[in-house]
Structures are given as C-alpha cells and as structure tokens.
Amino acid sequence: MNYTLYDLEITVTGDPETFNCSHTVSDGLIIKGENLSFKAGTEQFSHYALATLTPYIAAKQRCRDEQDWMFYESVIACPDPACGAQFNIARIGESVYSYETPKVDTAKSHK
C-alpha cells in the first residue's frame, strides 16, 4: 500500500523586537516523512516551540481537503504568550511511502 505525505518547511517569522524567547528569524526545520532536520543555518530550535508544532506537523503532512482549515492555515504562534514569534509551515513537496499489509493465513485453524 502506498501513501503520500507533504514535505514541510517550518520557518521562524515575526518582528524580533517582540521576541522574548531564543528564536531567530528565518531559522527553522525541514520535515520529510517521520524525519526532522534543521534548515541550513539553523543551529538551535526551541523544544517548547517544537512541542507546540508537533500536532500541526502531522496534520499538515496529511491534509488534502481544501475545505479543511488545516489546508490554508499556516502560521502558528509561539507558545509563550509574551513572545511575538510565529512559525510559518509551508508545503515544499510530496513524498510517497509504502508499507506491506500483513497477510493473514485464513487456512490455519486457531484452537
């Protein structure tokens, strides 16, 4: 069975004058399938921000219905309400994955 996931790029945006966390504009992450890597030039990324973004990552990788708000919403605020940083999630491609469905031997009897 094959399935498709969107590849994502997450980028820190906003006015750095309003940041009170360690974010840096244009830093970010690349998500391909289950793997996460830093964008070129990114040296660190807040694990608090990552915890906030994680549910959106899975949803943005799969959403295909243009009527679903997840299809068009792409900016997530920093989890610190006093911080002005935002995280833009952009789809940058698609990857196709496959896995085998386990075969069930129906000829065997179970006692």
N, C-alpha and C positions, 0 to 999 in steps of 0.2 A: 504494500500500500504506500502511496506517495502522498506527501502533504507539503504545502508551501508556507513559509514564514517570511515576513518582511525583515530585511536587514535595517537596522536603525542607527541613527547618529543622534546623540544627546549632547547639546551644547549649552554652556552657561551663557545667559544673556542678562541684560539689565544695566542699570547705572551703578558702577562700582562705588559711587559716593553713598549709595543706600545699602551696601552690603555690610553686615556685621559678622559674617562667617568667613571662612577661608577661601571662598570661591574666587575664581579669576575668569573674567570674560573670555570667551572662546575656548576654554578648557572643556573637556567632555569625554564621552565614551562612544565606542562602536560596539553594537550588539549584532552578532551573526549566530543565529540558532541559539544554542544554550551558552555560547561563549561571549564574554565581555572583555574588551581591551580598551586601553587609554587611546584617545585621539593623539595624533602627533603633537608633541609639545606639551602635553598634559603630564604633570609629574605627580599630582595627587588629586583625590576626589573624595569629598565628604561621605563617610559611611552613613551619616544621618540622612543626607540627601538621597543616597542610593536606596536606603530603606523605604523612603517615600516614593521613589520612582519605580521600584520593582513591580508592583501590581500593574502599573501602566505599561511597562515594557512588555509583559506577556500579552496584555490586551491589544496593544498597538501592533504586535507582531502578527496577530491573527485576524483582526477586524477587517471585514471586506464589504460590509453593507454601508453604502453611502448615507443611509438614513440614521445610522448609529452615531451618536455624538462622539464616540471614540475615533471615528473616521476623520473628523475635522478638527477636534480639539488637539492642540499640540504643545501648549505651554503650561507647565506645572510650576507652582510657586515653591520657593524654599520652605522647608518645614518650620523654620524659625519665623514666627510672625513679625519679628522686628527686622528681618532681613529682606532687602528688596530684590535679591537674586531670583532669576527664573531659569527654567530648564526647557529648552525647545527640543522636542522629539520629532525628528524628520525621518521619513522612509527614504532610504537610499538605494534600495534594490530588493530583490527577492531571491530566496534560496529554496531549492526543492530537496526534501529529505525523504528517505524511505525506511520502512521497517517491515519486518516479516510478521504476519499474524500467526500466532502459534496454531499448529494443526492439532485438532483433537481426533484421536483414534476412536471412532464410534464402534468399531468392531470388537473392542475389548469389553468384557463384562466386568462390572465392579461388584464385588461381594461385600 
